[in-house]
């Protein structure tokens, strides 16, 4: 038996000694092509949006996204920068125990939200709030992020989860060092920034470019919108229920609608830049103070939270900052009959006498609203390779 082992041990040496030395190529450790699946030519992260995104229709509220793009002139989206950002976004090495990436809590199949009510960090502890979708992040002129808007810019926001002790638990020095130690980053930094020098600012910029590139514009809604002049026109590809739901969503109370568009505006269906809003989830803010928890000199922000986009809303449940609603129908019912009389309740949710508004929707109208919201789902967000995990054989 021992002799057999000796022969097996010597066999590789004999094979190598019999090889022609000029044909020998040493095997590099962790070659990039064995780690990352990236195209030779970067994907296009600046795909043009439909023209109606930039043209106001005749409605009372602006429908175009003109003026609300928060992309700074110092950090425009480039294909090379967003490619680097994509790798950083999915890199588990950017957590203390190398188990968690940004993409762990912002999952492509959930429209870059999380299926869990509260995301879980590197040691399994739950985060304080439900993860917001990253879709249409660039269309919010205030440019502040998180439910309480504590991050002044996207560039500042992207590293905060990496620094958070619950989520990924690195320091700024460790972030830089973790990136420097991986050989596959050198080429990506050169392509994005002209040199292989790693800085935290460049990491922030690349991650922000990748996230800002995530814009939804290929839903059933978009197919219909492209066929009409005004978003209030009936869409030829919609069912009767879907067009009814659209009317309810877009129209004001005075016009027979339910005024959803007052808070979820433009073709991006995002906040109109008013800042955090109290939507009457509770009569008293006891467990989560919302933006007031950060802006402690502004008690009017107690129970107020940033308004998310409704693009791909059917994929991003559970809903609200505390994930209290499991279904979109529960969300609709909240606005129909469940709005609480909080001191800071948004005026948009009040009757003229100051009390919470009851919509008194019929079951048919609630179903129509639900069916319209489902038309905002863009399946390409989940399948386009430029946004999915580039690491080979990685399972977040």
Secondary structure, DSSP 8 states (H G I E B T S, - for coil): -HHHHHHHHHHHHHHHHHS-GGG-----TT-HHHHB---SS---S-----GGGGS--SSSS--S-TT-B---GGG---HHHHHHHHHHHT-GGGSTTS---HHHHSBGGGTTB-SSSS-B-TTS-B-SS-----TTTTB-TT--BSTT--BSSHHHHHHHHHH-TTTT---HHHHHHHHHT-THHHHHHHHHHSS----HHHHHHHHHHHHHT-----SHHHHHHTT-SSTTS--TTS-HHHHHHHHHHHS-TTTTS--GGGTSBTTTTB--S---BB--S-SS--S--BGGGTSTT-GGGBTBB-----TTGGGS-SBSTT--BSSHHHHHHIIIII----TTB-GGGB-TTSSB------HHHHHHHHHHHHTT--THHHH-GGGS--BTT---
